[in-house]
């Protein structure tokens, strides 16, 4: 016949294992959730970085073409005026977008 002390130890061990199991499951779910979010975040950042690089290249070619096109209007009388005009417009737009 189990003694009173053995019953207390058994109940204490059962309670302890129940709490440990619960806490273990909660930590496992939290770890999975964090891992999933980190993977989604890194995937999104990679996509945005690639998109940003492609947009930067596109903007460079667009502005270069626009400056050549603008320069063709002024002919050879004002060499480089198209680059100057498009660069100044880009600086102004960047300034107005970045300020608060």
C-alpha positions in Angstrom: 0.0 0.0 0.0 1.4 3.4 -1.0 2.3 5.7 1.8 1.1 9.2 2.1 4.5 10.6 1.2 4.7 8.5 -2.0 1.2 9.8 -3.0 2.4 13.4 -2.5 5.5 12.7 -4.6 3.5 11.1 -7.3 1.1 14.0 -7.4 3.9 16.5 -7.4 5.7 14.6 -10.2 2.5 14.4 -12.3 1.9 18.1 -11.8 5.5 18.9 -12.6 5.4 16.8 -15.8 2.1 18.4 -16.8 3.5 21.9 -16.4 6.7 21.0 -18.2 4.8 19.5 -21.1 2.6 22.6 -21.4 5.5 25.0 -21.2 7.4 22.9 -23.7 4.5 22.9 -26.2 4.1 26.7 -25.8 7.9 27.3 -26.4 7.8 24.9 -29.4 4.9 26.8 -31.0 6.5 30.1 -30.3 9.7 29.0 -31.9 7.9 27.7 -35.0 6.0 31.0 -35.2 9.1 33.1 -34.9 11.0 30.9 -37.5 8.1 31.2 -39.9 7.9 35.0 -39.6 11.7 35.3 -40.0 11.7 33.2 -43.1 8.8 35.3 -44.6 10.6 38.5 -43.6 13.9 37.5 -45.3 12.1 36.4 -48.4 10.3 39.7 -48.6 13.5 41.6 -48.0 15.3 39.7 -50.8 12.4 40.4 -53.2 12.4 44.1 -52.2 16.2 44.4 -52.6 16.1 42.8 -56.0 13.2 45.1 -57.0 15.1 48.1 -55.7 18.2 47.3 -57.7 16.2 46.7 -60.9 14.3 50.0 -60.3 17.6 51.8 -59.8 19.0 50.5 -63.0 15.8 51.3 -64.9 15.8 54.8 -63.5 19.4 55.3 -64.5 18.7 54.3 -68.1 15.5 56.3 -68.2 17.1 59.4 -67.0 20.1 59.0 -69.3 17.7 58.5 -72.3 15.6 61.5 -71.2 18.7 63.7 -70.9 19.9 62.6 -74.4 16.4 63.3 -75.8 16.3 66.7 -74.1 19.8 67.5 -75.3 18.8 66.7 -78.9 16.3 69.6 -78.8 19.0 72.1 -78.1 21.4 70.6 -80.6 25.1 71.2 -80.4 24.7 74.8 -79.2 24.4 73.7 -75.6 26.3 70.4 -75.1 25.3 68.6 -71.9 22.3 70.8 -71.2 20.0 67.8 -71.2 22.0 66.1 -68.5 22.1 69.2 -66.5 18.3 69.8 -66.8 17.3 66.2 -66.0 19.8 66.0 -63.1 18.5 69.2 -61.6 14.9 68.0 -61.9 15.8 64.7 -60.3 17.5 66.5 -57.4 14.5 68.7 -56.9 12.1 65.8 -56.9 14.3 63.9 -54.5 14.5 66.9 -52.2 10.8 67.5 -52.1 10.0 63.8 -51.6 12.5 63.4 -48.8 11.6 66.4 -46.7 8.9 66.3 -44.1 
